[in-house]
Amino acid sequence: MHMITLTPRFRALRVLCVEEDAVQRKLLEVCLDAANIEGIFAAGPQQALALFRRYPVDMIFLDFDEHTQEELAAFRIMRDTARRGRRTPILAVTNNDCRWTRAAYREAGFAGLYEKPLEPSRLFRAMDDVLCEKGQPPLLESSYTPQLA
């Protein structure tokens, strides 16, 4: 039997979620709450920048569907701002209507890509990819226990 459980952490992760759609924000909130992750929510780029400047965060989820100049400017500021000697990883959480490849998101400076719809296990795995790449412990702990006949 394959089981996935949440890994105990020294402290809760804090994630800044930038999502224009209220329903998607609520879905993100439910996913994060289930994993005891502190979510800070912004409805758009300007609010996100204000929250980013006010609160230290471990990761940013950026809704990056429209690629407006305002979204791009906010992304660049958050991407290029270092705190405690490191940059905050940004995960593009998107419908990917622009059809960018995963490599294109990486080249732009995103730590990863998560394509909607929101599903907790897929979202947590995408977060784990980013966390592990940054040398941090993953959210999920996976173990395999063989079934005895």
PyMOL commands that set and color helices and strands:
alter all, ss='L'
color gray80, all
select helices_A, chain A and resi 22-34+45-54+69-80+102-108+120-133
alter helices_A, ss='H'
color red, helices_A
select strands_A, chain A and resi 2-6+14-18+38-42+59-62+82-83+86-87+90-94+112-115+140-144
alter strands_A, ss='S'
color yellow, strands_A
deselect
rebuild
show_as cartoon
